[in-house]
Amino acid sequence: MGRGLRVALTVALMTCGAAAVAQSIAYTVQVVALSDKGSALALQAQLASEGYPAYVVRSTTGLGDVYRVRIGAYANRQAALVFADTMPELAGGKPIPALAEAIPPGIVSLSPRVLTRIIPDGRTVSVLPWNGGVAIRLQQASPLAEARYVVLNGDQVTSFDAWLAVPSENGSITRLRDLSLWPENYAQDSPQARDAFEASVLSLVADALGVSLSDVKATVYKPDPKSVPLLMVLERVQQDGNGSQTSKLLALGVPELGLTPTGPTQFIGLSAGELPDAPKGAGIAVGGKAASPLKGDGWTAAADGAFVTLTTSDGKTWRAAVGTPLWTDGHVLATAYHDSLLFYDFLPR
C-alpha cells in the first residue's frame, strides 16, 4: 500500500483539538464614570451593601477629575462580560467590561475566570473527571449520535467528538469514534474518487487489524440513507509534548448489532468486556435547581439571585460570578446562565 494512502488513514484517524489559552490581562466591570466625587462614593457604598466588591478610581482629564465606579477583578474578559451583562443599569449607564487598573488591595482575593460557555441545545450534559481536569460530555439522544467532549485542564480547552473516551494516567486516550470513509472535500470529488478513497481506507483498516476485508465492509454504517458511510473505530491516541497526535487502531464496532449512548455492544478485534470503563460523571442541566452551597478549594459558592456569592476561608464574601450554581469538583464551578452553562475557576490575586 502506498505511503500516501497510509498517511491519509493516519490523518483520518486523528482529531485535531481546538485549544484556547486564557488571557493573562486582568479585567474589571465599570459601572459608571461620574464627575462628582460624592455621588461616586455614594454609589460605591450602595453597591457594597448589595454584595458587589465596588471601588472608585479617580482619573484626571482635560475637563477635570472623573470618578469611575468599578466592581471586582476578573481573570478574563468573558467573566467580566457576563457579570456586566447581568447587572442592571445604574446612574444612567450600563456596566461594561474594562481593563483593570488601580484595583485596591484586598477588594477580592480570587479572580473568576470563565473557562468555557456551553449551550446544550437539547443535548444531555455530564461532567467527568479527566486526569486532574474536567471533561464536559454533550450528546443528543434522538437520533443517537457521537458525543462532543470538551476537556478543561488549567487554562487549556480542547474538544473532540467520540462515542466513548477514557483517559489514562500516561496521557493517552482510548477513544471510540466515527471514521468517515469519504474524504473531507468529498462534495468536490467524483463518485469514482470517493469509491477509490473508501476502498483504500477499508483495506488499510483490514491490514491494521489483521482481519478480512469482508469483515470490515460488514461494519460500514450510515446514520441515515443520505449520510457519508462510516466505520466506528476504537483507537488509542497519544499526544506528544509538541501537540502532535499519533493513534493506534484497536478494534471496530458493529453498530448494527446494537447501539448504546457509549457505542456498540459488539466489536471486531475486542470483546465488549475489554472496553475500559468510562469515568463516572454527574449530570447537569440548564434548568436544574441550585445546589446547596458548594464547597471548593478555599471557597464556598452559593446562589444569590442572578449571581453567585463566594465566601473564602478568610471570611470574605462577595458577588463573584453569575448564574445558578449546579456542580463543582472543588476547582471548577458550573453554573446555569440563561440557555447555557458557564464553567468557572478562580485564580488567587
Legacy VTK file of the C-alpha trace (Angstrom):
# vtk DataFile Version 3.0
C-alpha trace
ASCII
DATASET POLYDATA
POINTS 349 float
0.000 0.000 0.000
1.416 3.450 -0.935
2.766 5.784 1.691
0.283 8.483 0.663
-2.676 6.247 1.474
-1.181 5.292 4.825
-0.730 8.978 5.633
-4.359 9.574 4.578
-5.559 6.914 7.005
-3.374 8.274 9.790
-4.831 11.740 9.244
-8.351 10.315 9.108
-7.847 8.544 12.430
-6.725 11.732 14.170
-8.856 14.534 15.538
-7.452 17.997 15.902
-8.457 19.526 19.233
-9.051 23.253 19.405
-7.047 24.835 22.198
-7.733 28.165 23.828
-5.408 29.870 26.288
-6.932 32.176 28.837
-5.791 35.774 28.698
-3.321 36.966 31.300
-4.759 40.530 31.326
-6.987 41.337 34.292
-10.422 42.895 33.806
-12.929 44.748 35.910
-16.518 45.940 35.424
-17.047 49.667 35.067
-20.457 50.717 36.329
-20.337 54.430 35.544
-17.986 57.422 35.326
-19.066 60.492 37.310
-17.654 63.973 37.699
-18.936 64.311 41.282
-16.845 62.513 43.890
-19.635 62.394 46.460
-22.056 60.745 44.018
-19.425 58.173 43.059
-18.703 57.288 46.691
-22.431 57.061 47.477
-22.947 54.647 44.577
-19.938 52.613 45.716
-21.446 52.332 49.202
-24.803 51.275 47.766
-23.180 48.576 45.623
-21.074 47.321 48.529
-24.206 46.962 50.667
-25.677 44.735 47.927
-22.666 42.428 47.908
-20.711 43.877 44.991
-16.955 44.410 45.530
-17.114 48.046 44.388
-14.379 50.670 44.400
-13.703 54.105 42.906
-10.794 55.123 40.664
-10.031 58.793 40.061
-8.778 59.862 36.626
-7.657 63.359 35.673
-8.746 64.657 32.260
-8.627 67.977 30.450
-12.123 68.676 31.726
-11.325 67.850 35.328
-11.414 64.774 37.555
-13.561 61.768 36.669
-14.527 59.151 39.262
-15.006 55.694 37.817
-17.137 53.319 39.880
-15.945 49.769 39.251
-16.561 46.256 40.505
-14.254 43.320 41.141
-11.321 41.752 39.333
-11.798 39.095 36.665
-9.169 36.832 35.156
-10.549 37.093 31.606
-12.872 39.320 29.619
-15.685 36.763 29.349
-16.034 36.597 33.136
-16.283 40.390 33.273
-18.668 40.493 30.302
-21.274 38.072 31.695
-21.108 39.822 35.062
-21.644 43.230 33.456
-24.499 41.919 31.311
-26.247 40.577 34.413
-26.113 43.866 36.289
-28.884 46.470 35.903
-28.300 49.969 34.555
-27.095 52.297 37.289
-26.841 56.096 37.334
-27.903 56.199 33.707
-25.262 53.820 32.394
-24.945 50.135 31.540
-21.999 48.351 33.219
-19.294 47.239 30.776
-16.026 45.247 30.982
-12.868 47.323 31.285
-9.156 46.697 31.632
-8.258 46.625 35.299
-6.219 49.425 36.845
-5.587 50.502 40.414
-7.759 47.796 41.962
-7.454 48.320 45.728
-5.536 45.548 47.508
-7.845 43.122 49.272
-11.011 44.136 47.389
-11.283 40.470 46.329
-8.960 37.541 46.989
-9.953 35.462 43.934
-10.409 36.410 40.278
-13.157 34.476 38.441
-12.264 33.051 35.039
-14.793 31.636 32.566
-13.127 28.573 31.063
-15.885 27.841 28.574
-19.548 28.514 27.868
-21.631 25.541 26.720
-25.037 25.756 25.026
-26.637 22.304 25.453
-29.204 22.854 22.666
-31.253 19.842 23.769
-28.267 17.586 24.429
-27.697 15.838 27.742
-24.696 17.180 29.650
-22.460 15.407 32.116
-19.154 16.349 33.719
-16.398 13.778 34.171
-13.048 13.717 35.976
-10.233 13.867 33.441
-6.616 13.429 34.597
-6.594 16.320 37.016
-9.067 18.318 34.947
-12.698 18.073 33.875
-14.377 16.835 30.707
-17.839 18.023 29.675
-19.776 15.462 27.624
-22.727 16.555 25.458
-24.852 14.102 23.485
-28.138 14.212 21.641
-30.494 11.312 22.269
-32.564 11.343 19.057
-31.175 10.482 16.681
-28.400 8.968 18.749
-25.012 10.344 17.714
-21.444 10.829 18.877
-20.936 12.985 21.939
-18.922 16.182 21.999
-16.187 16.153 24.667
-14.851 19.497 25.932
-11.809 18.989 28.150
-10.797 21.672 30.671
-7.296 21.356 32.064
-5.929 24.502 33.647
-6.191 27.224 31.017
-6.320 24.700 28.170
-9.640 23.901 26.464
-9.728 21.105 23.869
-12.650 19.379 22.168
-13.367 16.325 20.037
-16.256 14.018 19.082
-16.495 10.422 20.279
-18.973 7.836 21.472
-16.676 6.995 24.356
-13.402 8.483 25.565
-11.335 7.262 28.508
-8.100 8.967 29.594
-5.157 7.071 31.062
-2.529 8.190 33.546
0.166 8.257 30.840
-1.779 10.911 28.922
-3.189 8.668 26.183
-6.909 8.467 25.413
-8.813 5.355 24.381
-11.490 6.673 22.094
-14.383 5.192 20.133
-15.472 7.427 17.281
-16.875 7.586 13.764
-14.417 7.476 10.873
-15.636 8.839 7.551
-14.960 6.636 4.521
-15.117 9.628 2.207
-12.513 12.427 2.075
-13.210 15.730 3.801
-13.826 17.513 0.474
-15.922 14.684 -0.971
-18.525 17.097 -2.362
-15.941 18.232 -4.901
-14.894 14.677 -5.856
-16.340 12.365 -8.451
-18.136 9.169 -7.364
-15.153 7.219 -8.686
-12.743 9.204 -6.492
-14.944 8.606 -3.425
-15.123 4.889 -4.153
-11.338 4.715 -4.545
-10.769 6.544 -1.247
-13.279 4.310 0.550
-11.689 1.138 -0.832
-8.247 2.317 0.298
-9.366 3.117 3.857
-11.217 -0.206 4.190
-8.122 -2.083 3.013
-5.815 -0.221 5.406
-8.142 -0.871 8.346
-8.309 -4.575 7.490
-4.492 -4.719 7.329
-4.099 -2.829 10.623
-6.442 -5.199 12.479
-5.415 -8.391 10.678
-8.991 -9.220 9.646
-10.608 -9.884 6.300
-11.765 -7.057 4.067
-15.251 -8.557 4.010
-15.411 -8.387 7.822
-14.523 -4.706 7.735
-17.065 -3.976 4.987
-19.751 -5.643 7.090
-19.323 -2.975 9.799
-19.874 0.027 7.493
-22.941 2.001 8.551
-24.883 5.162 7.777
-26.895 7.015 10.449
-29.389 7.781 7.669
-29.554 6.947 3.940
-28.054 10.292 2.915
-25.137 10.133 5.348
-21.499 9.582 4.486
-20.532 5.908 5.061
-18.769 5.427 8.393
-16.730 2.976 10.407
-16.846 3.032 14.193
-13.197 2.767 15.235
-11.688 2.162 18.645
-8.269 3.798 18.848
-5.625 4.797 21.348
-4.474 8.381 20.864
-1.212 9.703 22.290
-0.229 13.357 22.216
3.426 14.349 22.438
4.880 17.466 24.012
4.677 19.369 20.720
0.909 18.920 20.433
1.108 16.277 17.683
-1.035 13.158 17.935
-0.451 9.559 16.943
-3.116 6.887 17.008
-3.232 3.107 17.055
-6.276 1.245 15.754
-7.554 -1.298 18.288
-10.929 -2.577 17.071
-14.062 -1.936 15.021
-17.549 -1.518 16.416
-20.528 -3.285 14.856
-23.376 -0.785 15.377
-25.983 -2.844 13.516
-25.860 -5.424 16.326
-26.837 -2.911 18.982
-26.012 0.700 19.782
-25.956 2.498 23.137
-25.052 6.104 24.009
-21.431 4.975 24.513
-21.257 2.910 21.324
-21.983 -0.593 20.047
-22.384 -3.690 22.149
-20.161 -5.833 19.884
-16.752 -5.359 18.275
-14.360 -6.964 15.838
-10.996 -7.406 17.494
-12.238 -6.797 21.028
-14.914 -8.119 23.336
-17.238 -5.592 24.942
-15.931 -6.610 28.361
-12.435 -5.474 27.387
-13.511 -1.873 26.879
-12.092 0.484 29.500
-14.595 1.819 31.986
-15.760 5.349 31.316
-15.126 7.912 34.070
-18.082 8.277 36.401
-19.825 11.542 35.677
-22.533 13.783 37.085
-25.414 15.065 35.001
-26.241 18.771 34.998
-28.924 20.764 33.198
-29.617 24.430 32.473
-32.996 24.121 34.194
-31.551 22.421 37.272
-32.166 23.731 40.768
-29.395 25.479 42.641
-27.270 23.055 44.594
-26.704 23.531 48.296
-23.740 25.810 48.991
-20.936 24.155 47.041
-17.556 23.802 48.735
-14.426 24.338 46.693
-10.736 24.656 47.413
-10.773 27.508 49.908
-14.165 28.874 48.871
-17.885 28.214 49.116
-20.298 29.177 46.323
-23.961 29.963 46.978
-26.860 31.208 44.858
-27.630 34.916 45.267
-30.407 35.853 42.857
-28.852 36.066 39.409
-25.374 35.950 40.948
-23.072 33.521 42.730
-21.654 34.689 46.040
-18.250 33.361 47.047
-17.168 33.088 50.663
-13.477 32.383 51.193
-11.827 30.677 54.130
-10.727 34.069 55.470
-14.368 35.163 55.773
-14.584 37.485 52.745
-17.941 37.344 50.927
-18.817 38.979 47.602
-20.776 38.536 44.382
-18.142 36.961 42.151
-19.884 35.126 39.317
-23.271 34.769 37.631
-25.823 32.012 37.137
-27.271 29.217 39.237
-24.526 27.130 40.892
-25.036 23.475 39.940
-21.821 21.500 40.407
-18.191 21.657 41.444
-15.257 19.299 41.740
-13.607 21.704 44.144
-11.772 23.633 41.433
-14.212 24.158 38.560
-17.692 25.573 39.216
-20.571 25.023 36.760
-23.462 27.498 36.722
-26.618 27.768 34.624
-26.732 31.095 32.785
-29.763 31.766 30.544
-29.734 28.938 27.954
-26.126 27.980 28.640
-23.719 26.566 31.206
-20.724 28.543 32.402
-17.647 26.766 33.732
-15.552 28.915 36.082
-12.389 28.578 38.028
-10.962 31.121 40.478
-7.395 32.389 40.449
-5.671 33.839 43.531
-4.928 37.559 43.354
LINES 1 350
349 0 1 2 3 4 5 6 7 8 9 10 11 12 13 14 15 16 17 18 19 20 21 22 23 24 25 26 27 28 29 30 31 32 33 34 35 36 37 38 39 40 41 42 43 44 45 46 47 48 49 50 51 52 53 54 55 56 57 58 59 60 61 62 63 64 65 66 67 68 69 70 71 72 73 74 75 76 77 78 79 80 81 82 83 84 85 86 87 88 89 90 91 92 93 94 95 96 97 98 99 100 101 102 103 104 105 106 107 108 109 110 111 112 113 114 115 116 117 118 119 120 121 122 123 124 125 126 127 128 129 130 131 132 133 134 135 136 137 138 139 140 141 142 143 144 145 146 147 148 149 150 151 152 153 154 155 156 157 158 159 160 161 162 163 164 165 166 167 168 169 170 171 172 173 174 175 176 177 178 179 180 181 182 183 184 185 186 187 188 189 190 191 192 193 194 195 196 197 198 199 200 201 202 203 204 205 206 207 208 209 210 211 212 213 214 215 216 217 218 219 220 221 222 223 224 225 226 227 228 229 230 231 232 233 234 235 236 237 238 239 240 241 242 243 244 245 246 247 248 249 250 251 252 253 254 255 256 257 258 259 260 261 262 263 264 265 266 267 268 269 270 271 272 273 274 275 276 277 278 279 280 281 282 283 284 285 286 287 288 289 290 291 292 293 294 295 296 297 298 299 300 301 302 303 304 305 306 307 308 309 310 311 312 313 314 315 316 317 318 319 320 321 322 323 324 325 326 327 328 329 330 331 332 333 334 335 336 337 338 339 340 341 342 343 344 345 346 347 348
